[in-house]
Amino acid sequence: MSNIAKIETPVPAPVADGLVSMIERMALDPAISPERVEQAFRFYQTVQADTARRSYHAAFAQMQPELPSIERKGTAHNAKKYARYEDISDAIMPVLRKHGFGLSFRLEEAQGKVIVTCIISHKDGHSETTTHPFPYDATGNKNAIQAIGSATSYGKR
């Protein structure tokens, strides 16, 4: 084995770092208007958002084939089987995490419905949401709280 030290070549700074540096110089230059600095910053934000979106979609494409089929362990009031949220979450979260994704939900109530918003976010900053209203599920002698809980669980699935 050679005793010659490995020379590491520096990795060029990402485009985003160069843009931030340029914006900083612009902001310090009294000859450049604040509007031009704002315009440059908006451009930087657009570049960042596009980079995050591309990263999200590339990671999603890699992740999707790894998502498992979920066993239907739950039984509905009509004796039909369904996949419970707990089982779905347990099965998909390791795969999501491996590819840099997070999953969360926002809940709202509106006139006898629970509005469930699913948010899937990627570590690089892009997220996508899907929102759907679900009527309270009062079937099977549920009380008011159970009707909301059932609709929420259904919405998450």
N, C-alpha and C positions, 0 to 999 in steps of 0.2 A: 504494500500500500504506500502511496506517495505521501511525503511530509509537506507537500505544497498546500498552503491554505486555499480553500475555495473562495474565489472572489465573487461576491454577490453583486449583481447589477441592480441598481435601484429600480423599483417599479414606478413607471410614470404616474404622476398624480392623476386621479380621475378628473374627468371634465368638470364635474360639479365643484371640486375644490378650486379649480382654475376660475370658474365663474364667481365663486364666493370671493376669491381674492380680487378679481376685477371689480366687483361691486363695492368692496371695501375701498379700493383706490378711488373709484368714482365718487363715493360718498365723502371722501376727504378732500376732493378737489373742488374748490369754490367756483371754478369755471363751469362745473357741470350742475345742471338744475336738478332739484329734488325729483321732478317728474321723470327725468331720464334715469335716475337711480331706481325709482319705483318701477319703471318699465323694464329695466334690467333684472330687477328682483322678480318680477312676474315671469319673465322668461326663464329664470333659474327654477322657479316653482313648477313651471310647465315641463321643463327637462326632468326634474326630479319625479314628478307625477308619472310621466311617460316611462321612465326607467323602472319605477315601482310597479306599474301596470304590466310591463313586459315580464318582469321577474315573477310576478304573481301568476301570469298565464303559463309561463314555462314550468314553474313548480307545480301548478295544478295539473298540467299535462303529464308530468312525471308521477304525480301522486295518484291520479285517478285509477290506473290499472291495479294499484295495490289495495284499493278500498274493498273490504270484504262484503260478502253477502251476509245478511243478518238473519239469524234463526228467529222464527216467530214463536215467542214464548208466551205472549199475552193472549188472553181470550176475551173477546168483546161480548156484550150483552146478547148478541145474536149467535153466539158460539163460534164466530169466525176468529181465526188466529191473526195476530198482528205482532210486529216487532215493537217491543217496549223501548221508550226513550233511553232508559238506563242501559239496555243491551246495545242499542245503537251507539251511544256515547262511549261505552267501554270498548267497543270494537273499532271505532274510527279514530278516537283521540290519539292513540300512538302513531297512526299513519299521518294524521294531520300534523302532529308535533314534529315528526321526522322531516317533513317537508317545509317546516316553518310557518304553519298555519295555526290560527286560533279560531275558536268558535264561540260566539256569544249570542244572547237573545235580549231584545227589548220588548217589554209588554206594556200595552195600554188597554184601557177599557173604553168602550163606546156603545151605548144603547144596546145592551144585551149581548155584546160581543167582546171577545178578547182579541186584540190586534197583536199578532206575533210577528216580530221582525227578527229574522235570522241574519247575523253578520258573520261573514268569514273574512278574516284579516290575515295578511301575510306579513312576515317579519320585515320586509323591505318597505312597508308603508301603505300598500294598496289594500282596499277592502271592497267587498261587494255585499249588497243587502237584498233581501227578498222579504216583502211584507204581505201578510194576508190576514183578513178578519175571519174569526171562527165564532159561530154562535155558541152561547153557553150550552153545555150538554146536560140537560135536565132529565135524560132518560134513566130508567132504573131506580127511581125513588131517591135521587141525589138531592142533598140540601144545596142551598145557593153557593156555598163555598166549594163544595165538591163539583158542582156544575162548571164553575170557573176553572178549577184545577184540571178537570177532565178536558176541557176545551184547550187549555194551555198545553197540556201534555200532547194532545193530538196535534196541535200546531207545531210543536217542536219536532215531532216525528216527521 
